[in-house]
Amino acid sequence: MKKTTKFIAVIALITLMFTGCSEVKDSIDSIKCLDELLKYYDYEGDLTCSEQISELQSLRNACPDTDEDGSIQELIDLTLAYCED
């Protein structure tokens, strides 16, 4: 009986550890995506309009959870509408 209890306790502990790590990793990934997105607001870099759009589309594809509200797509649309090389 004690072996079974210890085994269940170890399995529960391992499960809790990996579940917590997964949530932390997801949070870190979201922060990285948001940080990358902020670079494109008021962008004054050397990329052409086409390059900016390509970068934003790549970001949107890499960070689908970050774009739940459509903010990356909105920025792509604004870049398409107003960006001039």
N, C-alpha and C positions, 0 to 999 in steps of 0.2 A: 504494500500500500504506500509506503514512504517513497519507493522508487517511482511509482506512478505520479505522486504529488510533485516530486522534484522534477520529473520529466515535463509535466504540464506547466510548472512554474518557469522552467527554462524556455519552453516553446513560447509562452506568453511574453516573456522578457525579450526574446529575439524579435518577435512580431512587433512589439512596441518600439523597439529600437529602429527597425527598418521603416516602419510607418512614419515615425518622426523624422527620419532622415529624408524620406521622400518629400514630405511637406516642406522641409527646409530647402531642399534642392529646387523645388518648384518656385518657392519664394525668391530665391537667388536668381533663377532664370528670368522671372518676371521683372525683377529690378534691372537686370542687364538689358532686357528688351526695352524697358521704359527709358533707360539711360541712352540707349542707341537712338530711340525715337526722338528724344529731346534735341539731339544734334541737328535734326532737320528743321526744327522750327527756327525761323529767322536765319536760315542757312546762308552763309556768305563765303562758301568754299570755292574750290576750283573745279568742281564737277559740272559737266554740262547738264542741261535739263534731262536729256535721255538717261544719263548716268544716274542722276538723282532719282528718277522714276524707277530705274532698274534696282537701285539700292533699296528703295522703299518697298518695292514688290518682294524683294528677297527677305526683307525684315518682316513683312506681313506674313509670308509663308513660314518663316522660322519661328514666329511668335504668334500663333493663332489665338492663344488665350489672352494675350495683351490687346488684341484688336477686336475684342467682343463688342465694343461700342462703335466700331468702324472708324476710329480716329486715324489709323494708318491709311485706310482707303480714302478718307476725306483729305488727308494731306496729299495723297497721290493725285486726287481730282483737282485740288487747288494748284498743284505744280503743273499739271497738264494745262490748266486754264490760263495761268498767269506767267509761267516761266518762259523766258526768251533767252536764247543763246546769244 
